[in-house]
Amino acid sequence: MMNYPNPFTAQTILKYEVAEAGEFSIKVYDMNGKVISTLVNAPMEAGQYAADFNASNLPAGVYFAKAENAKGEVTQVLKMVKK
């Protein structure tokens, strides 16, 4: 998983890959571990995807995107910086 641009000002695009079909989620957390946004929470086929994260209403800082598969396994964690 990666995002572009990083750092970003108002919005960034996360590109990610689903390895096998099933439930998949991506949630964005702040530095305190609070869920800020759920970008993806749906059954998905294996493949490559993109999701927009609009953070225009959030303060500057560090955020983390966490991807989980159907088994509840964390597949990736991404650090994002908002200017």
Secondary structure, DSSP 8 states (H G I E B T S, - for coil): -EEESSSBSSEEEEEEEESSSEEEEEEEE-TTS-EEEEEEEEEE-SEEEEEEEE-TTS-SEEEEEEEE-TTS-EEEEEEEEE-
